[in-house]
Amino acid sequence: MGAILTATVLVENTPVAGLAAEHGLSVHLCYEREGRATRILLDVGQSDAFARNATALDVDLAAVDCAVLSHAHYDHANGLPAFCVANASAPVYLSEACAETCWSTKAGTTEPHYIGPTPGLLERFGQRLVRVSTGRLTTIAPGVHLVPHTTPDLAAAGERAGMLLRTRDGWIPDDFAHETSLVVELAPAPDDTPQLVVFNSCSHAGLPVIAAEAAAAFPGARIAAYVGGLHLVHATDEEIALAAAAISDAGIGHVYTGHCTGTHALRLLQHALPGRVTGLHPGMTFTC
């Protein structure tokens, strides 16, 4: 199987001359497999900044075949109106658990503050949304899959992170059922080992959990690259060292990270894993 993946970061936190930056993430993917190209948009940031950058970078959003919302947070979903203006037909995949229910006690607050999509946004664009299962893998194109969390007791991770869901019965810790990984199959390695690229925009459940879920979904495969935020911006140095060890233990070839990873964690990861960790920024393009 011949397959190659090219990723272009449309928006991310890091300031870059001539491009918009914001707290958020949006990545355009061009996946070429057996003579066919599939164009995918992963997340849409928190505004139309990704779309303005796409124009500056000559990325044609109208040609996108499908979009994916990785989870139900404003900084990944609120650019949806801009995408639907730029592209009239591509389906937008998201977990069936995505809702306007996400709150947080981080960012210096003691009372929960809302961090979900703009209220009414998901209903407004409901005709474009395709809900996928929280219990099984969903293939959205040949070689392109959405992998939900199947690890039990992830609410403990939500509690540690100060992330909550507001339900009819009151507050509960976020178990991140609304978070999904985008997994893309690459060409096999020279020794015929299957290879994957795993995208998880914020890795709320933790990189070890997400890597293990990808390995369970694709037995025997190697994660050639892991792309996305690692949610380490509030982490201690010890927690960052554990993340570096987890990357090494999982045999991940390269990590492209930014957004909620934080600059301090990025520097420590690059020191712990020389040559294996690259920071994301708007306009960056890389090929796997």
C-alpha positions in Angstrom: 0.0 0.0 0.0 1.4 3.4 -1.0 0.3 6.2 1.3 1.6 9.6 2.3 0.2 12.2 4.6 0.9 16.0 4.4 -0.3 18.2 7.3 -0.5 21.9 7.3 -1.2 23.8 10.5 -3.8 26.5 9.8 -4.0 27.9 13.2 -2.3 27.4 16.6 -1.2 29.5 19.6 2.3 30.4 18.4 2.6 33.9 16.8 4.0 33.9 13.2 4.5 36.9 11.1 1.9 37.3 8.4 -0.5 34.7 9.9 -3.2 34.8 12.6 -2.5 33.0 15.8 -5.0 32.1 18.6 -5.5 29.7 21.4 -6.9 26.8 19.4 -5.9 24.4 16.7 -6.8 23.6 13.1 -4.8 21.3 10.8 -5.4 20.5 7.1 -4.5 17.0 5.9 -3.9 15.7 2.4 -3.8 11.9 2.4 -2.7 10.3 -0.8 -3.3 6.6 -1.0 -3.2 4.3 -4.0 -3.6 7.3 -6.4 -6.4 9.0 -4.6 -6.1 12.1 -2.5 -8.5 12.7 0.5 -8.5 16.2 2.1 -9.5 16.4 5.7 -9.8 19.4 8.1 -9.1 18.5 11.7 -10.7 21.2 14.0 -11.6 24.8 13.1 -10.1 26.8 16.0 -12.1 29.4 17.9 -12.8 31.9 15.1 -12.4 32.4 11.4 -8.6 32.8 11.8 -8.0 29.3 10.4 -9.9 30.2 7.2 -8.0 33.5 6.8 -4.7 31.6 7.2 -5.9 29.0 4.7 -6.3 31.7 2.1 -2.8 33.1 2.9 -1.4 29.6 2.6 -3.2 28.7 -0.6 -5.2 25.9 1.1 -8.5 25.4 -0.6 -11.1 24.8 2.1 -13.8 24.3 -0.6 -11.9 21.2 -1.7 -11.9 19.6 1.8 -13.7 16.2 1.6 -14.6 16.0 5.3 -13.9 17.7 8.6 -13.5 16.3 12.1 -14.2 18.1 15.4 -11.9 16.3 17.8 -13.9 17.3 20.9 -16.5 19.7 22.3 -14.4 22.7 23.3 -14.8 26.2 21.9 -11.1 26.5 20.8 -11.6 23.6 18.4 -15.2 24.0 17.3 -16.2 27.7 17.2 -14.7 28.3 13.7 -17.5 26.0 12.3 -19.5 28.8 10.7 -16.4 29.9 8.7 -15.8 26.4 7.5 -19.5 26.0 6.4 -19.3 29.2 4.5 -16.0 28.1 2.7 -17.2 24.6 2.1 -20.9 23.9 1.3 -21.1 20.2 1.4 -18.3 18.3 3.3 -19.6 16.3 6.3 -18.3 17.3 9.7 -17.7 14.2 11.9 -17.8 14.4 15.7 -18.5 12.1 18.6 -22.1 11.4 19.5 -21.1 12.5 23.0 -20.2 16.1 21.8 -22.6 18.6 23.4 -22.6 22.0 24.9 -21.9 20.7 28.4 -18.1 21.3 29.0 -16.9 23.4 31.9 -13.6 24.0 33.6 -12.2 25.2 36.9 -8.7 25.9 35.5 -7.3 29.2 34.2 -7.2 30.8 37.6 -10.9 30.3 38.5 -12.5 28.6 41.4 -16.0 28.5 39.9 -16.6 26.5 36.8 -16.5 28.5 33.5 -18.0 27.3 30.2 -15.5 26.0 27.6 -17.8 24.3 25.1 -18.9 25.5 21.7 -21.0 28.7 21.5 -24.5 27.7 22.7 -26.7 26.8 19.8 -23.8 26.2 17.4 -24.1 22.5 17.1 -27.9 22.7 16.6 -27.4 25.5 14.0 -25.2 23.4 11.9 -26.8 20.0 12.7 -27.5 19.2 9.1 -23.7 19.1 8.4 -22.8 17.0 11.5 -22.2 13.3 11.4 -22.2 11.7 14.9 -19.9 8.7 15.4 -20.0 6.0 18.0 -18.3 6.3 21.4 -17.9 2.5 21.5 -16.3 1.5 18.2 -13.9 2.7 15.5 -15.5 4.6 12.6 -13.8 4.6 9.1 -14.5 7.9 7.4 -12.3 7.3 4.3 -10.0 4.4 3.2 -7.2 4.4 5.7 -8.7 7.2 7.8 -10.4 6.3 11.1 -11.9 7.9 14.2 -11.0 6.0 17.4 -13.0 6.7 20.5 -11.9 6.3 24.1 -12.5 2.7 25.2 -10.5 3.0 28.4 -12.6 2.8 31.6 -12.6 5.3 34.4 -11.4 8.3 32.5 -13.6 10.5 34.7 -10.7 10.4 37.2 -8.5 12.2 34.6 -11.2 14.8 34.2 -11.4 15.3 37.9 -7.6 15.8 38.1 -7.8 18.3 35.3 -10.6 20.3 36.8 -12.9 19.6 33.8 -16.6 19.0 34.4 -19.8 18.2 32.5 -22.9 20.1 33.4 -25.8 17.6 33.3 -29.5 17.7 34.2 -28.5 15.9 37.4 -25.7 18.3 38.3 -21.9 18.5 37.9 -19.9 15.4 37.0 -16.2 15.0 36.1 -15.6 15.0 32.3 -14.8 11.4 31.1 -13.9 12.8 27.7 -16.3 10.5 25.8 -16.6 13.5 23.4 -12.9 13.3 22.5 -11.9 11.1 19.5 -8.5 10.3 17.9 -8.0 10.6 14.1 -5.8 7.7 13.0 -4.3 7.6 9.5 -2.6 4.5 8.1 0.7 5.1 6.4 2.7 2.8 4.1 4.3 -0.1 6.0 7.8 0.3 7.3 10.7 -1.5 5.4 10.2 -4.5 7.7 6.4 -4.5 6.8 5.3 -3.3 10.2 2.1 -1.3 9.7 2.5 2.4 10.5 0.1 5.0 11.9 -0.2 8.7 12.5 -2.3 9.5 15.5 -3.9 12.9 15.9 -5.5 13.9 19.2 -5.9 17.6 19.4 -5.6 18.0 23.2 -5.0 14.5 24.6 -7.2 15.1 27.6 -7.2 11.4 28.5 -3.4 11.3 28.4 -1.0 10.2 25.7 -0.4 6.8 27.2 -4.1 6.1 27.1 -4.5 7.3 23.5 -1.5 5.4 22.3 -2.7 2.2 23.9 -6.2 2.7 22.3 -4.6 3.1 18.9 -2.5 0.0 19.4 -5.5 -2.0 20.5 -7.4 -0.8 17.4 -4.5 -1.7 15.1 -2.6 -4.6 16.6 1.0 -4.8 15.6 1.1 -1.3 14.2 3.7 1.3 15.1 2.9 4.9 15.8 5.2 6.7 13.4 3.9 10.1 14.5 1.7 11.6 17.1 0.2 15.1 16.4 -1.6 17.4 18.8 -1.6 19.1 22.1 -0.6 17.1 25.2 -2.5 19.2 27.8 0.7 19.8 29.8 0.5 23.6 30.2 -0.3 23.2 33.9 1.8 20.1 34.5 4.7 19.8 36.9 8.2 18.9 35.6 7.7 15.4 37.0 4.5 15.0 35.0 6.2 16.2 31.9 9.1 13.7 32.5 6.4 11.0 32.7 5.0 12.1 29.4 8.4 11.9 27.8 8.9 8.4 29.2 5.4 7.4 27.8 6.4 8.6 24.3 9.5 6.5 24.5 7.7 3.5 26.0 5.1 3.6 23.3 7.7 3.6 20.5 6.4 6.7 18.9 8.7 7.9 16.2 8.0 11.6 16.3 5.7 14.0 18.2 4.4 17.2 16.7 2.9 19.2 19.5 1.8 22.6 20.7 -1.4 24.4 21.7 -2.2 23.1 25.2 1.2 21.5 25.6 2.7 24.8 26.7 6.1 26.2 25.9 7.8 25.0 29.1 6.6 21.4 28.5 7.7 21.6 24.9 11.2 22.6 25.8 11.5 19.8 28.4 10.1 17.2 26.0 12.6 18.3 23.3 15.4 18.1 25.8 14.3 14.6 27.0 13.7 13.3 23.4 16.3 15.0 21.2 15.2 15.2 17.6 11.9 13.5 18.2 9.7 16.5 19.3 8.7 19.4 17.0 6.6 22.4 18.0 3.6 23.3 16.0 2.9 26.8 14.6 0.6 28.3 12.0 1.8 27.8 8.5 3.9 24.8 9.3 3.8 21.8 6.9 5.2 18.4 7.5 4.9 15.0 5.7 4.6 11.5 7.2 
